[in-house]
């Protein structure tokens, strides 16, 4: 079954290979925009208890095109990740007893 999904983002890795990710959330914080993505590699997800997420900063160029860039600042990354976790806990509840 090969259905088209509009929550799929295709990025090019360091080897020039296309890698598919699922768009989980967009977070606006401190006048910046961030996307939270999860790899679509099912083999890798089956081996992990918790799903891995990737957070990238959205940069807009003068033509209105968006590009996703790695967040170099660990404090900025932690702040966005904490906001993402809070949203997930609100939406899905906590797994803790």
N, C-alpha and C positions, 0 to 999 in steps of 0.2 A: 504494500500500500504506500503510494508516494503522493501524499497530499501536500498542498502548498500551505505554509504557515507564515503569517506576517510577523510573528514574534521571533523569527530566526535572523540572526546577524552573521554574516560571513566575513571573517577577518583573514588576513594573510600573515602567516607566522614567519619567524626568522629564516626559515628554509624556503620561503616563497610558496608554501602549500596553503590551500584554502582550508580553514577550520571553521566549523559551524558552532554557534553558540545560541542559546535561548536567552532572549531578553527577559529578565526577571522584573526589573524595576528601573525607574528613572528618579533620581533624587536631585532636588534643587536646594543648594545650601551655600551660604556665604557668597552670593552672586555668581555661583558656578553651577554647572549642570554635570551630573555623573550618571553613568549607566552601570547597572549590575547585570552581569552575564554569567550563565552557567554552561560549561562545555556539553555538547550533545553526544560525546563519545560514550555510548551505552556500556561498552566493556569496562571502561574506567569507572563509571558510576556504580556498577554492580559490585566492584571490589571495595568501595568506600562506604562507611557508615553514614558520614555526613557529606552532603553535596558541596563541592568546591564552587566558589564564586569568584569572579574576576570583576574588579571595579576599575573603570576607566573614566577619565575626565573628557567631557565633550568640549571641543574647541570649534568655534564658528569662524570661517574665513569671510573675507569681504564679498565673495560670490554667494554667500548663504549656504555653502557646503559645510557639512559637519565632518570632523575627524575625531577619532578616539585616541587619546594619548595616555601613557602610563603615568600614574601619580608617583612622583619621586619623593615627596615629603611624607614620612611615616606618620606624623601627627595628623596630617590632612586625611590620609588613607584610613587611619584608625577612627577619626571622627565620622567619616562617611560610612564605614563599616558598622559602627555603633548605631548610627541612625537606621541603617538597613536592618540590623538585628531587632531594633525596637519596633520597626514597622512589621516585621515578620511575626514577632511575638504578639503584637496587637491583632494582626489578621488571623493567625493560626493558633494562638495560645502557646503557652510554655509547655515544654516536654517534662519539666522538673516536677517532682511530687510535692 
